[in-house]
Amino acid sequence: MLFAGVWLYGCSASIEDYQGTKPDFELFEYFEGDIIAWGMLQDRNGKQTRRFEVQIKGRVQGNLLTLEEDFVFDDGEKQHRTWVITRNMDGHYIGNADDVVGEATGHVSGNALNWKYVLRVPVDDTTYDITFNDWMFRQDEKRVFNIAEMTKWGFSVGKVILFFEKQ
């Protein structure tokens, strides 16, 4: 069992794997302005459970990026999230949002961004703290792909898959 865990850990992607890939993922440059994203949630078995569209407005002020995100889900539910992301001099990013527990951390290398955080997710009459391991990949000047693994207590609970397009 220990060997299997070490082997699986060794197979996970590292942000350094993307060093030198193009186009460079300039986080602040890409998310400044208007973005539309389309996405879906999948359960741990890969079954699609929800679809959504997100309108994003990004503002850059020095080393701060503010993202205003407005979600509309296929069942009509609407959500709003505001991210405030700080760019550190070492190439790392720190992010905060009202439903994020603690701070999100991110690092860019080449065309990839790895973003990790815990999101407080309401379900019925309770909330769950779900760990997200987000991987964003810059495709070109207008497009970014995003795959986020969601876990709870180290076990997979699903995925979020997004496609972003800069307007």
Helices and strands as residue ranges (DSSP letters): H 2-10, G 15-18, H 27-31, E 33-43, E 48-61, E 64-73, E 78-87, E 92-96, E 100-109, E 112-123, E 126-138, E 143-152, E 155-166
